[in-house]
Amino acid sequence: LLFNQGPDPSLVYRPDVDPEMAKSKGSFRNYTSGPLLDRVFTTYKLMHTHQTVDFVMRKRIQFGSFSYKKMTVMEAVDMLDDLVDESDPDVDFPNSFHAFQTAEGIRKAHPDKDWFHLVGLLHDLGKILALWGEPQWAVVGDTFPVGCRPQASVVFCDSTFQDNPDLQDPRYSTELGMYQPHCGLENVLMSWGHDEYLYQMMKFNKFSLPSEAFYMVRFHSFYPWHTGGDYRQLCSQQDLDMLPWVQEFNKFDLYTKCPDLPEVKSLRPYYQGLIDKYCPGILSW
């Protein structure tokens, strides 16, 4: 398997977050130096070289029939535990705890929105791709649109795209690339990873969640957009209306990690109830 390639780069290096602010949130990541930085840079270099229009289209076909596995949502949550060391340098407990921590943080802040609690539990389930032999750079990390020139707030933007063949292609190398102005993010081809896979999987299995939930899952790693303020030229009014929802979700994704582990056993019945309500039974992955 190829998934053992170091930690999730999206959790280590993020130039658009003020380190002082991050420290006050619990000192999660070192943004500029340290032994992890080389590994992170290498992961992004691979991602920014190989994530092309052609690559994304091939991955959508490869995984778009959802014929890899049949299992319930809770079984997928448990599978995440096999990713513990590879996907997060901040924590040394099973990855499923992050899912429950995120969900519980949302539940405290938004007690009336049970669908939002479930998004907290679901949001990283696409990382099971790494258990099926996919390399880290095609599973984790920040996402960005393919088919147009990368914008300034993409991580390592200046130093990692020089070998990407799309940027030598006049169809894909301008600011708009293959898109029309304000075409809407729903019409944009995003780099392939756990966000896009899970979004497509939720559609395929007809999850009965509101559109905000699908949106958060699909774009929660699109930091250049929701945090960097880039790619506005592709956005429709609907995207701008949805942006605060993605930003609200992101607060809990980033800052609910702590060593006080939730009592997962006692939480399971509540979340199983939400699964039974919105995405019951054995699903196609």
C-alpha positions as CSV (number, residue, x, y, z in Angstrom):
1,L,0.0,0.0,0.0
2,L,1.1,3.5,-0.8
3,F,-0.7,5.4,2.0
4,N,2.1,5.5,4.5
5,Q,3.7,8.8,3.1
6,G,3.8,11.0,6.2
7,P,1.1,13.1,7.7
8,D,-1.8,14.9,6.1
9,P,-0.1,18.0,4.7
10,S,-3.3,20.1,5.1
11,L,-2.8,19.8,8.9
12,V,0.8,20.9,9.0
13,Y,1.4,23.8,6.8
14,R,-1.1,26.6,6.2
15,P,0.4,30.0,5.3
16,D,-2.9,31.8,5.5
17,V,-3.4,31.3,9.2
18,D,-1.7,33.6,11.7
19,P,0.5,31.4,13.8
20,E,-0.1,33.4,16.9
21,M,-3.9,32.9,16.5
22,A,-3.3,29.3,15.9
23,K,-1.2,29.0,19.1
24,S,-4.1,30.5,21.1
25,K,-6.3,27.8,19.6
26,G,-4.0,25.1,21.1
27,S,-0.7,25.3,19.2
28,F,-1.6,22.7,16.6
29,R,0.8,23.2,13.8
30,N,4.2,24.6,12.9
31,Y,3.6,26.6,9.7
32,T,7.1,27.5,8.6
33,S,9.7,25.1,9.8
34,G,10.5,21.8,11.4
35,P,11.2,18.2,10.3
36,L,7.7,17.8,8.8
37,L,8.1,20.6,6.3
38,D,10.2,18.7,3.8
39,R,7.7,15.8,3.7
40,V,4.8,18.3,3.4
41,F,6.5,20.1,0.6
42,T,7.2,16.8,-1.3
43,T,3.5,15.8,-0.9
44,Y,2.3,19.1,-2.4
45,K,5.0,19.0,-5.1
46,L,3.6,15.6,-6.2
47,M,0.0,16.9,-5.9
48,H,0.7,20.0,-7.9
49,T,2.5,18.1,-10.6
50,H,0.1,15.2,-11.1
51,Q,-3.4,16.7,-10.4
52,T,-4.4,17.6,-14.0
53,V,-7.7,17.7,-15.8
54,D,-7.0,14.3,-17.3
55,F,-6.0,12.8,-13.9
56,V,-9.1,14.1,-12.2
57,M,-11.3,12.7,-15.0
58,R,-9.7,9.3,-14.7
59,K,-10.1,9.2,-10.9
60,R,-13.8,10.1,-11.2
61,I,-14.3,7.2,-13.6
62,Q,-12.2,4.8,-11.4
63,F,-14.1,5.5,-8.2
64,G,-17.4,6.8,-9.7
65,S,-19.0,3.4,-9.9
66,F,-18.7,3.0,-6.1
67,S,-17.9,-0.7,-6.4
68,Y,-14.9,-0.9,-4.0
69,K,-16.8,-1.9,-0.9
70,K,-20.3,-2.3,0.7
71,M,-20.5,-1.0,4.2
72,T,-22.4,1.2,6.6
73,V,-21.3,4.8,7.6
74,M,-20.3,3.6,11.1
75,E,-18.1,0.8,9.6
76,A,-16.3,3.5,7.5
77,V,-15.8,5.6,10.6
78,D,-14.1,2.6,12.3
79,M,-11.9,2.1,9.2
80,L,-10.5,5.5,9.7
81,D,-8.6,4.2,12.7
82,D,-6.2,2.5,10.4
83,L,-5.0,5.9,9.2
84,V,-4.0,7.2,12.6
85,D,-0.3,8.0,12.0
86,E,-0.5,8.9,8.4
87,S,-3.2,11.4,8.4
88,D,-2.5,13.8,11.3
89,P,0.7,14.9,13.1
90,D,-1.3,16.5,15.8
91,V,-2.9,13.5,17.4
92,D,-1.8,10.0,18.3
93,F,-5.2,8.5,19.0
94,P,-7.4,6.8,16.5
95,N,-8.6,9.0,13.6
96,S,-12.3,8.3,14.3
97,F,-11.9,10.4,17.5
98,H,-11.4,13.5,15.3
99,A,-14.7,12.7,13.6
100,F,-16.5,12.5,16.9
101,Q,-14.7,15.6,18.3
102,T,-15.7,17.7,15.2
103,A,-19.2,16.4,15.4
104,E,-19.5,17.1,19.1
105,G,-18.1,20.6,18.7
106,I,-20.7,21.4,16.1
107,R,-23.5,19.8,18.3
108,K,-22.6,22.1,21.2
109,A,-22.6,25.2,19.1
110,H,-25.6,24.2,16.9
111,P,-27.8,22.0,19.0
112,D,-30.8,22.5,16.7
113,K,-29.1,21.3,13.5
114,D,-28.7,17.5,13.7
115,W,-27.7,17.3,10.0
116,F,-24.7,19.6,10.8
117,H,-23.6,17.3,13.6
118,L,-23.6,14.4,11.1
119,V,-21.5,16.4,8.7
120,G,-18.9,16.6,11.5
121,L,-18.8,12.8,11.7
122,L,-18.8,12.3,7.9
123,H,-16.5,14.9,6.6
124,D,-13.2,12.9,6.4
125,L,-14.6,9.5,5.5
126,G,-13.2,9.9,2.0
127,K,-9.8,9.3,3.4
128,I,-10.5,5.6,3.2
129,L,-9.2,6.1,-0.4
130,A,-5.7,5.9,1.3
131,L,-6.6,2.3,2.4
132,W,-7.3,1.3,-1.2
133,G,-3.7,2.1,-2.4
134,E,-4.1,5.8,-3.2
135,P,-1.1,8.0,-2.4
136,Q,-1.4,10.9,0.1
137,W,-1.3,13.5,-2.6
138,A,-4.5,12.1,-4.2
139,V,-6.3,11.9,-0.9
140,V,-5.5,14.7,1.6
141,G,-4.3,18.2,1.6
142,D,-5.8,21.4,0.3
143,T,-7.9,21.2,-2.9
144,F,-7.9,23.6,-5.9
145,P,-9.6,23.8,-9.3
146,V,-7.8,22.1,-12.2
147,G,-8.2,23.5,-15.7
148,C,-7.1,27.0,-14.8
149,R,-4.0,28.8,-13.4
150,P,-3.5,28.3,-9.7
151,Q,-4.0,31.4,-7.6
152,A,-1.7,33.0,-5.1
153,S,-3.1,31.4,-1.8
154,V,-2.6,27.8,-3.0
155,V,0.0,26.3,-0.6
156,F,3.5,26.5,-2.1
157,C,1.9,28.0,-5.3
158,D,5.2,29.6,-6.5
159,S,7.4,26.5,-6.2
160,T,5.4,23.3,-7.0
161,F,3.5,23.7,-10.2
162,Q,6.3,24.1,-12.7
163,D,6.1,20.4,-13.9
164,N,2.3,20.4,-14.2
165,P,1.6,19.8,-17.9
166,D,-1.8,21.6,-17.8
167,L,0.1,24.9,-17.2
168,Q,1.9,24.5,-20.5
169,D,-1.6,24.1,-22.2
170,P,-3.1,27.4,-23.4
171,R,-6.6,26.0,-22.6
172,Y,-5.8,25.6,-19.0
173,S,-3.1,28.2,-18.1
174,T,-5.1,31.4,-17.9
175,E,-6.9,32.7,-14.8
176,L,-10.2,31.4,-16.1
177,G,-8.8,28.5,-18.1
178,M,-11.6,26.3,-19.3
179,Y,-14.3,28.0,-17.4
180,Q,-16.7,30.9,-17.9
181,P,-16.7,33.8,-15.5
182,H,-19.0,33.1,-12.5
183,C,-19.9,29.7,-13.8
184,G,-20.4,28.4,-10.2
185,L,-18.1,26.0,-8.3
186,E,-20.6,23.1,-9.0
187,N,-19.3,23.4,-12.6
188,V,-15.6,23.5,-11.7
189,L,-13.4,20.4,-11.8
190,M,-11.7,20.2,-8.3
191,S,-8.5,18.4,-7.7
192,W,-9.1,14.8,-6.7
193,G,-9.1,13.8,-3.0
194,H,-11.2,12.8,0.0
195,D,-13.6,15.8,-0.4
196,E,-14.6,15.2,-4.0
197,Y,-14.8,11.4,-3.5
198,L,-17.1,11.6,-0.5
199,Y,-19.3,14.3,-2.1
200,Q,-19.8,12.1,-5.1
201,M,-20.4,9.1,-2.9
202,M,-23.1,10.9,-0.9
203,K,-24.9,11.9,-4.2
204,F,-24.6,8.3,-5.5
205,N,-26.1,6.9,-2.3
206,K,-28.8,9.7,-2.2
207,F,-28.0,11.0,1.3
208,S,-31.1,13.0,2.4
209,L,-29.0,15.9,3.8
210,P,-29.6,19.6,2.9
211,S,-27.5,21.2,0.2
212,E,-25.3,23.0,2.8
213,A,-24.1,19.6,4.0
214,F,-23.0,18.4,0.5
215,Y,-21.3,21.8,0.1
216,M,-19.3,21.6,3.3
217,V,-18.1,18.1,2.4
218,R,-17.1,19.0,-1.1
219,F,-15.3,22.2,-0.3
220,H,-14.0,22.0,3.3
221,S,-10.4,21.5,2.0
222,F,-10.7,24.3,-0.6
223,Y,-8.6,26.7,1.6
224,P,-7.6,29.0,-1.2
225,W,-11.3,29.8,-1.6
226,H,-12.8,29.8,1.9
227,T,-9.8,31.2,3.7
228,G,-7.5,32.6,1.0
229,G,-10.2,34.6,-0.7
230,D,-9.2,33.4,-4.2
231,Y,-11.1,32.0,-7.2
232,R,-14.0,34.5,-6.8
233,Q,-14.0,34.8,-10.6
234,L,-15.5,31.3,-10.8
235,C,-18.1,31.8,-8.0
236,S,-21.8,32.2,-8.6
237,Q,-24.1,33.9,-6.1
238,Q,-25.0,30.5,-4.6
239,D,-21.3,29.9,-3.8
240,L,-21.0,33.3,-2.0
241,D,-24.2,32.4,-0.1
242,M,-22.7,29.1,0.9
243,L,-19.3,30.4,1.9
244,P,-20.3,31.3,5.5
245,W,-21.5,27.7,6.1
246,V,-18.1,26.3,4.9
247,Q,-16.3,28.8,7.1
248,E,-18.5,27.9,10.1
249,F,-17.8,24.2,9.6
250,N,-14.0,24.8,9.3
251,K,-13.8,26.3,12.8
252,F,-14.8,23.0,14.2
253,D,-12.7,20.9,11.9
254,L,-9.5,22.7,12.8
255,Y,-9.9,23.5,16.5
256,T,-11.8,20.7,18.2
257,K,-8.7,18.5,18.5
258,C,-7.7,18.1,22.0
259,P,-6.4,15.3,24.2
260,D,-9.7,15.0,26.1
261,L,-11.1,12.2,24.1
262,P,-14.9,12.0,23.7
263,E,-16.5,9.0,25.3
264,V,-17.2,7.5,21.9
265,K,-19.1,4.5,23.2
266,S,-21.7,6.7,24.8
267,L,-21.9,8.9,21.7
268,R,-22.4,6.1,19.1
269,P,-26.2,5.6,19.7
270,Y,-26.9,9.4,19.0
271,Y,-24.9,9.4,15.8
272,Q,-26.3,6.0,14.7
273,G,-29.7,7.6,15.0
274,L,-28.6,10.4,12.7
275,I,-27.1,7.9,10.2
276,D,-30.4,6.0,10.3
277,K,-32.3,9.2,9.5
278,Y,-30.1,10.6,6.7
279,C,-28.0,7.8,5.2
280,P,-29.2,4.4,6.5
281,G,-28.1,0.9,5.8
282,I,-25.3,-0.7,3.7
283,L,-23.9,1.8,1.2
284,S,-21.8,1.6,-1.9
285,W,-18.3,3.0,-1.5
